[in-house]
Amino acid sequence: MKIIFAGTPPFAATALEALIAAGHDVCLVLSQPDRPSGRGMKLTPSAVKALALQKSLRVETPRTLSVKKNPQEALATIELLKSMNADIMVVAAYGMLLPESVLSIPLGIGPDNSVKCINIHASLLPRWRGAAPITRAIEAGDSHFGVTLMKMDAGLDTGPMLLQESFPLTGEETTTSLTERVAELGAQMLVKLLAEPEKITITPQPEDAVTYAHKVTKEEGHLNFCLSCSEVERKIRAFVPFPSSFAEHNGTIIKIWQAQVCSERHGKPGEVLSVDKNGIVIACNQGAIRATVLQRPGKPKMPAQSFLQGYNVTAGEFFK
């Protein structure tokens, strides 16, 4: 099958690699422009662009597909997409909205060739439409998660569903670990769907269970110990790797990368209840957490025992 692929991060690169391995003709790849990265802020290609170049695929990195924003660049890209005569366009975490003028370009597959653009969305739609579904699902304490392959329309993750698979969450996932799992699942589902396009079914999303996964901001990483211990622990897992969870201790910003719930411990929110080699127990509004992996400025993240060898924390002090 002749495919145009649009994606940017490692999550999307997993799907692109699966399409290539399955023998599909990926005739064009779209990805976000190179971004500054690392200590030297050197321009670095996205994971998808790097893979495409490695596989000798054609890659374009338009800054916009909006004719209103940049008519010349957008129209040139649209004409290029039309010239590909692709059967389908696959989109995975591309990071750019696709206008109707792009969504209608592929020839189409499935019933009446009506499936032209497929999006790999990491959630059980209609729950967690939007930018950060994995983070928000962990933060909310969802019991199940999964992947939805969706026929794209002009809305924000509103298109009908083509395939959906779910699995239970253990309560130990971080955004990093769950992203890796759903990337693999999404890639497998995509290859499965495209192997038998004549069997594709189109199911509208139910409208009575819609939630939105709003973009994560850096400020959200500031821990609020006035929440319950379960809420604080979920946020710590949800905000790995970004924006990371942090609190102030004696004027120093300390990041907490891993923690455990201590529901039987009680104190004033933010109060240090105990300190030992197993971690720092910090009271929440209900219960407490035991911070087990921490990081101070200029140092790597480390287990509590190693962290405490170079940084002093005493019971009765406060994290805020």
C-alpha positions in Angstrom: 0.0 0.0 0.0 1.3 3.5 -0.9 1.4 5.6 2.3 2.2 9.2 3.3 3.3 9.2 7.0 3.2 12.2 9.3 4.7 12.0 12.8 7.4 13.4 15.0 8.4 11.8 18.3 9.7 8.2 19.0 6.1 7.1 19.5 5.5 7.8 15.9 8.8 6.4 14.7 7.7 3.0 16.1 4.7 3.1 13.8 6.8 4.2 10.8 9.3 1.4 11.4 6.4 -1.2 11.5 5.0 0.0 8.2 8.4 -0.3 6.6 8.9 -3.8 8.0 5.4 -4.8 6.7 6.5 -4.0 3.2 4.4 -0.9 2.6 5.5 1.8 0.2 6.1 4.9 2.4 6.3 7.4 -0.4 6.6 10.6 1.7 7.2 11.4 5.4 6.2 14.7 7.0 7.7 15.7 10.4 8.2 18.8 12.5 11.2 21.0 11.7 14.5 20.3 13.4 14.6 21.7 17.0 17.4 22.9 19.2 18.4 20.1 21.6 21.1 19.2 24.2 23.5 21.4 26.1 24.7 23.0 22.9 21.2 23.6 21.6 22.2 22.1 18.3 19.4 21.7 15.7 18.3 18.1 15.9 16.0 16.1 13.6 12.9 14.5 15.1 12.9 10.7 15.7 10.7 10.2 12.7 12.9 12.3 10.4 16.0 10.5 11.6 14.5 7.1 10.9 13.2 8.2 7.5 16.6 9.5 6.5 18.2 6.2 7.7 15.7 4.3 5.5 16.3 6.6 2.5 12.7 7.9 2.5 11.8 11.4 1.3 11.2 13.7 4.2 9.6 17.2 4.3 9.4 19.4 7.4 6.9 22.2 6.6 6.4 24.8 9.3 2.7 25.0 8.6 0.0 23.4 6.4 -2.3 26.4 6.9 -2.9 28.5 3.7 -3.9 31.4 6.0 -0.5 31.4 7.8 1.8 30.9 4.9 0.1 30.4 1.5 3.2 29.7 -0.4 4.6 27.0 1.8 1.3 25.4 2.5 0.2 25.3 -1.1 3.5 23.8 -2.2 3.2 21.0 0.4 -0.4 20.3 -0.6 0.6 20.0 -4.2 3.4 17.6 -3.2 1.0 15.5 -1.3 -1.4 15.3 -4.2 1.4 14.3 -6.6 2.1 11.2 -4.4 -1.2 9.5 -5.4 -1.1 7.8 -2.0 -3.7 5.3 -0.9 -3.7 6.5 2.7 -2.1 9.0 5.1 -1.1 7.8 8.5 -0.7 10.3 11.3 0.9 9.7 14.7 1.7 12.5 17.1 2.6 14.8 14.2 2.1 18.0 16.3 0.3 20.0 13.6 -3.4 20.2 12.7 -4.3 18.9 9.3 -6.8 21.1 7.3 -9.6 19.6 5.2 -7.5 20.3 2.1 -5.0 17.8 3.3 -7.4 15.2 4.8 -9.1 14.7 1.5 -6.0 14.2 -0.6 -5.3 10.4 -0.4 -7.2 8.0 -2.7 -8.7 6.2 0.3 -9.3 2.6 1.5 -12.1 0.7 3.3 -15.9 1.2 2.6 -16.3 3.4 -0.5 -12.6 4.4 -0.2 -13.8 6.8 2.5 -10.9 6.2 4.9 -8.2 8.6 3.7 -6.3 9.6 6.9 -5.8 7.3 9.9 -4.7 8.7 13.2 -3.0 6.5 15.9 -4.4 8.0 19.1 -3.0 6.8 22.5 -6.3 6.5 24.5 -9.6 4.7 24.6 -11.6 7.4 22.7 -13.7 9.3 23.4 -11.9 9.4 26.7 -8.8 11.7 26.6 -9.1 13.5 23.3 -6.3 16.0 23.0 -2.6 16.6 23.5 -1.6 14.6 26.6 -3.8 11.5 27.0 -1.2 9.2 28.5 -0.2 11.7 31.2 -3.8 12.5 32.1 -4.8 8.9 32.3 -2.1 8.1 34.8 -2.8 11.3 36.7 -6.5 10.5 36.9 -5.9 6.9 38.1 -7.6 5.2 35.2 -7.9 1.4 35.5 -7.6 0.7 31.8 -5.8 2.3 28.8 -5.3 1.5 25.2 -5.0 2.7 21.6 -7.6 3.9 19.1 -7.1 3.9 15.3 -9.4 6.7 14.1 -10.6 8.0 10.7 -9.5 11.6 10.8 -11.8 14.6 10.4 -11.4 18.3 11.0 -12.2 18.1 14.7 -9.8 17.4 17.6 -9.8 13.6 17.8 -13.5 13.5 17.0 -13.4 11.1 14.0 -15.0 7.7 13.9 -13.1 4.7 15.2 -11.6 1.9 13.0 -10.0 -0.3 15.7 -9.6 -0.1 19.4 -7.7 -2.3 21.9 -7.4 -1.9 25.7 -5.5 -3.4 28.6 -5.5 -3.0 32.4 -3.1 -0.6 34.1 -1.1 -1.9 37.1 -0.8 1.5 38.9 3.0 1.5 38.5 3.2 3.0 35.0 4.9 6.3 34.2 4.3 8.4 31.1 7.6 7.1 29.8 6.8 3.4 30.3 3.2 3.6 29.1 4.2 5.6 26.0 6.6 2.8 25.0 3.9 0.2 25.5 1.2 1.9 23.5 3.6 2.8 20.8 4.2 -0.9 20.2 0.5 -1.7 20.4 -0.5 1.1 18.0 2.1 0.0 15.5 0.8 -3.6 15.6 -2.8 -2.5 15.3 -2.0 -0.3 12.3 -0.2 -3.2 10.4 -3.2 -5.5 11.3 -5.7 -3.0 10.0 -3.9 -2.3 6.7 -3.4 -6.0 6.0 -7.1 -6.4 5.4 -8.5 -3.0 4.3 -11.6 -4.6 2.9 -12.6 -5.6 6.4 -12.4 -2.1 7.9 -15.5 -1.0 9.9 -16.3 2.5 10.8 -17.8 3.2 14.3 -18.8 6.7 15.4 -17.4 7.7 18.8 -20.0 7.9 21.6 -20.6 11.4 22.8 -21.5 10.7 26.4 -18.0 9.9 27.7 -15.9 12.6 26.2 -12.9 13.9 28.2 -10.0 16.2 27.2 -6.4 15.7 27.9 -5.1 19.2 28.1 -1.5 20.0 27.3 0.9 19.6 30.3 2.6 22.8 31.6 5.9 23.1 33.5 4.1 24.6 36.4 2.0 21.5 37.0 5.2 19.7 38.3 5.1 21.7 41.5 3.8 19.2 44.0 0.8 20.1 46.2 0.9 18.1 49.4 -2.6 19.3 50.3 -3.8 16.6 47.9 -4.2 13.0 49.1 -1.1 10.7 49.0 -2.7 8.7 46.1 -3.1 11.9 44.0 0.4 13.0 44.7 1.9 9.6 43.8 0.0 9.5 40.6 1.2 12.9 39.6 4.8 11.9 40.2 4.4 9.0 37.8 2.4 11.0 35.3 5.0 13.7 35.1 7.9 11.4 34.1 9.7 12.7 32.1 8.0 16.1 31.7 7.6 18.3 33.5 9.0 16.2 36.4 7.7 16.7 40.0 9.4 19.0 42.4 9.0 20.8 45.7 11.0 23.3 47.7 13.0 22.2 50.7 14.9 24.9 52.7 15.1 27.0 49.6 16.3 24.2 47.3 14.2 22.7 44.5 14.2 19.0 44.9 12.8 16.7 42.2 11.0 13.5 43.2 11.1 10.9 40.4 9.6 7.9 42.3 7.5 7.5 45.4 5.3 5.1 47.3 2.0 5.6 49.0 2.1 5.4 52.8 -1.6 5.7 53.6 -1.1 4.9 57.3 1.2 7.8 58.0 -0.2 11.2 58.9 1.0 14.8 59.5 0.7 18.3 58.3 0.9 18.6 54.4 4.5 18.7 53.3 5.9 17.7 56.7 8.8 15.3 56.7 7.7 12.4 59.0 10.8 10.2 58.8 14.0 9.9 56.9 16.0 6.6 56.4 17.8 4.7 53.7 14.4 3.6 52.2 13.2 7.1 51.5 11.8 10.4 52.8 8.3 10.1 54.1 6.3 13.3 53.4 2.8 13.9 54.8 0.0 14.8 52.4 -3.5 15.9 53.2 -4.5 12.3 53.6 -1.7 9.8 54.2 1.9 10.3 53.0 4.3 9.4 50.3 7.8 7.9 50.6 10.1 9.6 48.1 12.5 6.9 46.9 14.3 8.5 43.9 15.2 12.2 44.2 17.4 14.8 42.5 18.9 18.1 43.6 20.2 20.8 41.3 23.3 19.9 39.4 23.2 16.3 40.3 21.7 13.2 38.7 18.6 11.4 40.0 19.5 8.8 42.6 18.0 6.4 45.2 17.1 8.0 48.5 20.1 6.4 50.3 22.6 7.9 47.9 20.7 11.2 47.8 20.8 11.6 51.6 24.6 11.0 51.7 25.0 14.4 50.0 21.9 16.3 51.1 20.5 16.6 54.6 16.8 16.2 55.3 15.5 16.0 58.9 12.1 15.0 60.3 9.9 17.9 61.2 11.1 20.0 58.2 8.8 20.8 55.3 8.6 20.3 51.5 6.4 23.0 49.9 
